[in-house]
Amino acid sequence: MIDRRDFLKATGAVGLFITFPLSAALQEPEKAPQRPSYPKDFNAYLKIGPDGRVSCFVGKIEMGQGSMTALAMLAAEELDVPLDQVDMLMGDTDLCPWDMGTWGSLSVWQFGPVLRGAAAEARAVLVGLAAERLGAPADRLQVDAGVVSVVGDLSRHVSYGELVEGRRIERHLQDVKVKPVSRFTVVGKDAPRKDGRQKVTGGTKYAADILPPGLLHACLLRSPAHGAKLLSADVSEAEKVPGVRVIQNGDLVAVLHLRPDIARKALDRVKARFQPSPSTLDDRTIFDHLLKEAPPAEELVARGSIPTGEAESEFRLDATYLNSYVAHAPLEPHAAVAQWEKGRLTVWASTQAPFMLKGQLAQTFGLSPDKVRVITPFLGGGFGGKGVGPQALEAARLARLAGCPVQVAWSRKEEFFLDTFRPAAVVKIRSGLDKSGRIAFWEHHVYCAGEAEAETVYDIDHQRILSSGGWMGGNPAGLHPFGIGPWRAPAANTNVHAREAHMDALAAKAKVDPLEFRLRHLKNPRMVGVLQAAAKAFGWTPKAGPSGRGFGVACADHRDTLVAAMAEVAVDRQTGEVKVKRVVVAQDMGVVVNPDGARQQMEGCITMGLGYALSEEVRFQAGKVLDENFDTYRIPRFSQVPEIQTILMPNPALPAQGGGEPAIVVMGALIANAIHDAVGVRMLQLPMTPERIKQALAT
């Protein structure tokens, strides 16, 4: 888990824009206010109307991951009301209780127990009120669909709405227990998405759809390259466009108009001169640079003795694995609308962290927190890239200078340029096999990605895990040529790719089936269970690789959600193209709140994972990002989506864990291992583009 101060430091957003400095918004950790905590009063989360409908207030946001539905299910379960009787209000800092942000699969795993506890206490209080109203002991009452009745005499009943009559509930209880899994009637069953109808009918509102009266659309002058500095800007031709307002304030140069297309055309008339970027790096030289400039290593794990393991090794295998920069590439680019009224600032923003953004805005403009309101409508994808809201700071700055509401909506080109990227990274693994074919030692050193999932899940006596820098900060200035930040399951994709690809390579050297090789090195019965479940569904038959079948396997433990995946691919030796034919994933995530939602997340992880495995990388040179749209930055197409089978392992003894990220972390290694099994080449760099595969086949 990361707290607010760590996240601000980690995003590396300071100095990302040349329009105006953001340093005022991003405090140093020692100066930042202490992070608040979840309120203990259940009224912060729940309100029951006279009609019995339950309004559920949460600071989390909905960005397609299904938390709107899953959290409503948890509240409905504990309150004993139908799911369709719960209305969700999310991401409004005036109405909702504080929340750190929506990332890391924390909505159900971390916040779910808080909401369940609040709903359980509210139910117990309501039953106590009903006991007084009905003149019956609480232990003789039952609740069905929000109606409390006397057991054996249903004519004596009272509804939640009648008990509360829309008022705040002032009574509280201590140490109320939540329901045991055995009594669940809502959780664990497929439920339709609460946001589904709005989204398929076009009724969903995103930040760019908020249009207060008098709003102007702003287009800002951007640098042509990261590190380039503005020398001068001639706006005289832009000012000639009818209806255009030009704002210059320091390095801030913006063109505003009632219509966004006219604002953008007027911006094209601005004649600007920039000092070139000092960066000499590109997407080919970056890895040598990272190895040279990475901070000193931190030892994360040290078990046994590496020298002893080396002495026991009959065979050594060392390898270096590379990951390119990857963009978040959400379908909805960053957008925000800001409005000042009587000294109070309201911002509608596409952000994963409305409360963190509220703090940034208050600090930037010298406001007390009660003078700032942030509202996050639906989000069109985030994946970690909308943890901070620079576009909201831009909109608020411009709205104050212009004296009217202002919208800043990044173009696709701006999205690719101003985004924080998943860091390019290097992983070096040293390992050996003893004469029995077991792993004698394992040393994993990750550079510049971070430590998540660096530790192996396997039973190895002698191992050492090291990390040098990462997306959360601690990097020397200039290590990366642009901003980096979290990308769905940050660091885990990089580390699992290296670990699981290396496991396959060791299995091949030992001439052992890769599934059997993993099972020989596992003690965790849950991990064994997901591997065996995936193998059964896939129809895996043991065979040492490369077998020519194009079969791959990979597994991971992502924050105690265990996942195992198998894939079948076909590789065109002439073109280097990879066709992923089918993928089977088994996942043990404890109690599954909404099975249909969990399957959707697994399917989304698999599909998105195809991108970083096969095609997605940010190409750049001298600070300039060369990919500006989806014509060159290739996310998976519908035609590339394989047949997908998902398996949810029953595990009611384990509380609900996160499900928004685990299945994506295995995809790089999974496809790499399947490619090796198909054509016998080891792909050590992600993405595994056709050009790289052809080159590997030719050597």
N, C-alpha and C positions, 0 to 999 in steps of 0.2 A: 504494500500500500504506500502511496506517496501523499504527503500533505500539501496544503496550498502553497506554502513557501518553497518547498522543494520543486513543485511543479512550475512555479514562476521562474525559478532559477534554471530549471531544466529545459524550458522551451527555447531558450536562446534567442528570444525575439528582440532583445535590445539591439537597436541599430539596424534592424532588418529593413526599415523603410527610409527612404530619403525625404519623404514628404514632410514629416516632423518627428522629432525625437520622442521615443516612447519610454525613456528612462524614468520619467516621473511616475509612470504607471507600474513599473516593475521594481519594487523595492528590493534592496538587499535583505537576505534572510534575517539578519539581526535587527533590522528596522521594521520589519513587517509585523502587523498586529497578530496576536495569538489567535490561532484557529478556533472558531467556536465549535460547539458540539450540537448534536441533535437534541431538540427540546424533549423534556420528560412528560410534559402535559399532553395527553392524547388529543385534546382539542386542537392542537396545532396541526394535526393530520386529518381529523375527521369532523364533519358536521352533518347532523341529521335534520332534514327538512320536515315540515309538517306533514308532507305526503309520504314520509318514510324513506325517501331517496337519500343515499349516502354520498356526500361530496368528500372526496379523498384528495388531500393536498400534499404533494410531494415536490421537493426541489429538484428531483431528477428530470431529465428531458427524454422525449421520444424521438429517436432518429432512425427508426426502422427496425430496431432490435427487439421490439415487442414488450418493453418494460411497462408500457401503459396497461397492457392486458395482464401481465404476470403479477404486477403489484396490486391491481384491482382484484385479482383472484385471491391473493393472500388476505386482503381486507375482507372480502366477502366470506371467505372461509371462517375467519375468526369471529365475525359478527353474525354468522348464520343468516345472511341475506343472499338473494339471487345475484349473480354476477351482473346482469343487466340493470340492477338497481343501484350500482355503484358508478358514479360519475367522477372522472379523473381530471384534476386541474394540476398542471405540472409547469415547473420552470418559471414561476412568477415570483420575484423576490419580495413583492409587497404582500402576497397572499399565502405563499408556501413557506414552510420551515426551512431553515438553512440546510444546505447540502454542499459537500465539497465539489462534486462534479460527476458527470456520467462518463465513466471509462472503466477499463480494467475488469469488466464483467462483475462489477460491484453492486449493481442495482438489486439483484435478488440475494446474492451472497452476503453483502454487508448491510444494506439498508432493509432488506426483507425482514429480518428478525426485529428491527426497530418498529416497523409498521405492524407486524403481527402482534407484538407486545402491546402497542397502543390500541389496536382493535380488540384484543382479548380483554384488556382492562375496561374499555368502553362497554363491551358486552356484559361483563360482570356487574358494572355499575347499573346498566339498564335493567338487568334481571333483578337487582336489588330494589330499584325503584318500582318495578312491576310487582314485586312481592308485597310492597307496602300498598300499592293501588288495589291489588286483587285480594289482599288479606290471606296470603298463602305463603308458606316457607319457600325460600329460594330453591331448596333442593327438590321441591315438588313442581317446579316450573320447567317448561321446555320452550325452545325457540325454533320457529320454522318460518322462513322467509320474512324475518324481521317482525314477527308477531309472537309475543310471549303468552303462553296459555298454561292452564293448570293441567297437569298430567291426569288423564281420566275424566276431565270435564272441560272440553274444548270451548264450551259456551262462555267460560270465564277467561277472557283474553284481553290484551291491550297491545297495540302496535308501538314500535319504536317512535314513530312520528307523533302518536298521541301522548306518549310519555314526555317527550322533549318539547314539542310544539315549536321547533325551530330555534330554541334557546341554547345557549352554551351550557354544557353540563359541568356543574361545579363540584360534584362529589368525586372522590378518587379512592382507589384501593391500592394496597401494596401487595407485591409478590403474587400477582395473578399468573397462573400457568397457561401457556398456549395449548392448543389442541394437540393430542398425540396423532401421529400419522394414521393410525388405525381408524380414526373418526373422520378423516377427510371426506368431504362430499364434493368439493369444488376443485381443490388442488389435485393434480394428477390426472385430470381428464382434459381431453382436447377442448379448447375454447376458441371461438372466433375472435379475431383481432378487433379491439375496440376502435382502432383507427382505420380499419379496412374499408368500410363503406365510403368514408370521406375521401380516401385516397383514390379509390377506383372511380369515383364520380367526379373528381376534380374539385371537391369542396375544401380540400386541405389548404390552410394558409401557412405560408413560409414567410421569413422575414422580409423578403423582397415584395411580398404581396400586401404589406401594410403601407397604406398611402393616406396619411393624414391630410386634411385640407391645406393647401398652400405649399405642399412639399416640392422641393427641388431635387433633381437628380444630379449627383456630383461625379465628375470624372477627374481623376488626379494625375498629375504628371509623375511618371515613374522613371526610375533609373534604367538604362539599357542593360546594366550588368551589376551584379552584387559587388559592392566596393567602389563603384563609380560615384563621383561627387558632382553635384550640380554647381556649375560656374555662373551661368546666367540663363534667364528665360525672358524672351520677348513675347508678350501676350497681346500686342496691339492688334494683330489680325484676328485673334479669337474674340476680342472685345467688339469687333464690327458685326458679329453675328447677332441678328435681332433676338432680343430676349435673354441673351447670355449674361451671366454675372461671373466675373473672374475674381478669385480671392488669392492674394499672395500674402503669406505671413511667414517670413523666414524662408525655410526650404519648402514650405507648403505652397504648392501651386495647384489650384483646382478651378475647374470650369463647371458652372451650374446652369441648369435649364429645367423648364417644366417637362421636357421630353429627354429621355436618356440618349436617344440616337443623335439628337442635335448637340447635346453636350459633348458626346464623343467626337463628332465631326469638328466641333469648335476646338477641342483639345488638340486635334491633329494640326491645327494652325499655329500652335505654340512652337516657337523656334527656341530650342534649348541647346546649351552646350554643356558637356559633361567632361570632367577629368576621367580618363580611362581607369578601369579597375586595375589594381596592382597584382591581382591574382594571375598566376601562370599555370594553374592546375587545370586538368581536364579529366574526363571519365576514364582515361587509360592510365594516367600517371598517379591517380589518387591513392592507390593501394600502397605503393612504395612510400608516398608521403605520409600516410597514416602510420605505417610501421616505424618510420623515422621520427615522427613528431608526437606519437601517442604518449600520454603520461605514464609514470612508473606503474608497474603492476601491483595490484592488491591480491594477496593470497586469500581466496575464499574457502577452500577446502584443502586439507592436508591429512591424508590417511595412509598409514603404513609407511613404506620407504620406497621412493622412486628408484634409487640405486639398487635396492634389493630386487625390485621387479624387473629392472633392466638386466640384472645378472641371471634372472630366471628365464628370460626370453630366449626362445629358439628362433623366433622370427620377429623383425621390427617393421613397423609401418608408421611413417610420418607423412603428414599431408597438410596442405594449406588450402583453406576454403575462403572464397571471396563473395561478398554481397555488394551489389551496386546500390546507389541511392534510389529510393522509391518514393513516388508522390502519393498523397492520399487520394487525389483525383475523385472527390465526391461529385455526384451529379449536380448538387446545389453548391455553387461557389459561395464564398463568404459574402454575407450581406448584412446590413444594419440600417435602421432608421432611428434618428435621434430627434427629440423634440424638447425644447426648453419652455417652461411655463411658470412664471412667477418664481424664478430662482430654483425650480425643481426640474430635474432631468429625467426623462423617460426614454429608454432605448429598447427597441425590438431588435434582437440580434440572433444570428445563427451561431450559437455557442453551446458547447457541452458543459459550460460552467457558469451559469448566470450569476451566482453569488460571488464568485471570484471576479467576474467582470464588473460587478457592482462595486467591489472594493477598488479595482483599478480606476474606475471612473471617478469615484469619490476622491481618491488620492490625486489623480491628475488635475482635477478642477477645483480642489480645495473645498469640497462639499462634505457635510456631515452625511453619514450613511442614509439617514431618513429622507434626504433630499434626492436620492437616486433610486430609480426603479428600473430593473431589467426584466424584460419579458422574452422568453424564448418560445416562439411558436414551434410547429413541427420542424424538424431538422432533416434536410435531404442528404443524410450521410455525414459522418464525422471521422470515424476510424482513428481518433486521437488528434486529428489536425485542427479541430475547432476548440481546443482547450483554452486558448486565449482568444481575445476578440479585437485585434488591431483595427479591423474595419469599423468597429463600434466607436473606438477612440477617434478615428478619423471623422466619422459622421457627427459625433458630439462636438468636436472642435469646429467643424464647418457650420453646424447648426447655430452655435453660439455667435460665430462671426457673421453669419448671414441673417440672423434674426428670424429664421423660419425653419420648419422641419426639413431635414436633409436625409437623403438616402445615398449610401455608398454600397454599391453592388459590384464586386470584382468581376471582370470579364474572365473568360476561360484562360486567356493568356496571362492575366494577372494572377489567377489562381495557381498556375504552374510556376510563376516566377516568385510570388510572395509566400507560397506555402512553406512550412517547415517540412523537411523530408526525413524519411527513415534513413538513419546514417549508413553510409557505406562502411563496411567493416571487414576485418580479417580474423579468421580463426585458425590457429595452428594446433594440431593435435599430434602428440607423440604417443606411441603405444607399442605393445609387444604381446606375442602369444607364447605361452609355455609349451612344453612338448606334448601336453595332453590336449592342446587346442583351446585352452581357456586364456582369457585376457590376463596377462601377468602384471601390466601396469598401464596407466592411462593419465596423460597430462593434457589438459585442455586450456589454451590461452586465447581469450577473446580480446580483440583490440577494437575499441571505439563503438561497440554496439551496446554493451551493458551486460549485466550478469544473469538476467532472468533465464532459467533453464540451462545454465552453463553446467551445473552439477549433473553428473550422469545418474540415470535411474537404475543403473545396473550394479550388480554385486561384484565389485572389484576391490581386492585387498589393498593395492597400492595405487593411489590416485592423488592428483593435485590439480586444482582448478584456480586459474588466474584471470584477472580482468584488468584491462588498461583503458580507462575512460569509458564513456558511454553517453547515451542520449540525455541522461539526467544531469549532465554538467561535469565539472571538474576537469574540463579539457583546456589545454593551452590555447591562447588566442591564435586564430588563424588555422586551427586544426582542420576545420571544415570551411569550405568556401562560401557557404550560405547557412541559413538557419536549419537546425535539425530538431527533431522532437519525437514524441511517441507515435508509433504506427501500429495498428491493431496487434496486440500481444507484443509490445516493444521488447526487443532483444531476443525474445524466445524463438522467433522465426529463424534468426541467424544461428543461434546456438544449437537448436534442434536439427537444423539442416546439416551442420557439420557433424554433430554427434551421431545421428542416425545414418548418414552417408558413410561415416567411418566404420560404424558397426557392420554395415554391409560389406565394406571392403575387407574387414577382418574375417568375416564369415567366408568370403570367397577364398581368401588365402588359406583358411583352415579346411576348405573344401566341405563346408557344412551348409545345409539349407539355412537361409537367413532368418527364418522364423524360429527354427530349432536353435540356432545360435543365440538368439535373444532369450529364449526360454531357459537355456542353460545358465544364463547370467542373471536371472530374475528370482527374487524371493517374495516380492509383493504379490499376494494372491489376487488383488484387484487388477493389477497390470496383466498378470497371466490370464485372468478372466476375459479382459477386453480383447487381448490378442487371440485367444481361442475362439471367442464369439465372432470376431471379424473373419478369421480363417474359415470357420464353418460356413458362414454366409457367402464368402467369396468362392469357396470351393478350392482352397489352397491344397496343393499336394506337394510334399517335400521334394526339393531338388536343389542341389548346389548351383549357384549362379556363376557365369551367365548361362541361362538355360535356353535362351532364344524365345521364351514365351512372352517376355515383356511384363513380368510380374514384379511388383515392388511392395515393400512393407515398411512401416515406420510407426513409432509410438512415442508418447510423451505423457508426462505428469505436469499439467499446467495448473498450478495453485490448487492441487488436490482434486481436480477433474482429470480423470485418466482417459486417454484416447488412443485407439489403435486403428490404423488405416491400411488398406490394401488397394492396389490399383493395377490395371492392365492397360498398357500403352502399345502403340504401333509407331515405329520410327521409319520414315522414308530416308533411305541412305543417300539418295540423290539430292534431295532438297534440304535435308536436315529437319524437316517438319515433324512434330510430335503430335500424334492423335491420342488423347486420353480417352480410352473407350469406356471404362467403368471404374468407379471408386466405391469402396465399402468402408464405412467408418462405424466403429463401436465406441460408445462413450459412457463412462460411469461418472455421473455428476451428482450422486446422492439422490435426494428427493427431487423429482422433476415436477415443477409447478405446472407448466403448460406443455405437454408433450409435443403438440403441434408446433408451438413456438420454438421449442428446443430443436426440433427437426429442421425448421426453417433456418435457424442460426447455423446449424451444422452444414446445411446445403449452401448457405451463403459463404461460410468459411471455405468450403471446398472450391467454390467457384472463384472467389476472390484470390484464393491461394494459387490457382492456376496462373494468375497474372504475375505475381512475384516469382513464381517458379520458371515461367517460360518466356515472358515478354516484357515485363515492366522494369524499366530503368530510366533514370534521369540522365540525359546526355548534356554535357556542359563544357564550356571552354572559356577561360579567362573571365570567370564570373558571370558569363552569359548562359542562361538556360536555353538549350537548343530545342527542347520539346515544348510546344506552345498549345497543343491541342491533341485530341484523340486520334488524329490522322497519323501521328508519329509515335505518340505515347500509347502503346497498345494494351488496353485492358481486355479481359476475355470477352469474346463475342458469344452470342447465343449458340452459334453453330459449333463452338468449341466445348460446350458444357457436356460432360459425359453422363452416362447412366449413373445415378447415385442411389445408393442404399444406405440408410442410417439405422443404427441399432442403439436403443437406449437401455442400458443395463439396469435392472431393478436393484436398488440399494436403499431401502427405506430407513436403514439405521443411520445413514449419513445425512446431516442437514443439507439443504439445497446449496449447491455450489454454482459458480459462474459457468455460463455456457456460450457466451458471445465470442470467445476467442480460441478455446482449446483446439478445435478441429483445424484451424488455419496453420498452427505451428508445425504440423507434420508435412505440409504439402510440398515444400521444397525438396526435402529428402525423399519423400515418397515417390515423386516423379523422377528424381535423379536415380534412385535405385531401380525403378522400373526400366528406365532408359538403359542402364548398364545391363540389366538382365536381357533386354531385347537385342542390343548390338555390341555389348562388351566394352563400352567406353565409360570412364568415370568423369562425370561433369562436376568440376570443383568450383565453378563460378555461377552464381545466380545473377540474372536469369539465364536459362539454358536456351538461348536463341538458336534458330536454324543455322546461322553463320558459325556459332561456336560449336555446335554439334558436328557440322561438316568438317570444321577444322580438326576436331578431336578424332573423327573417323579417318582423316587423311594422315594422321601422325602415328 
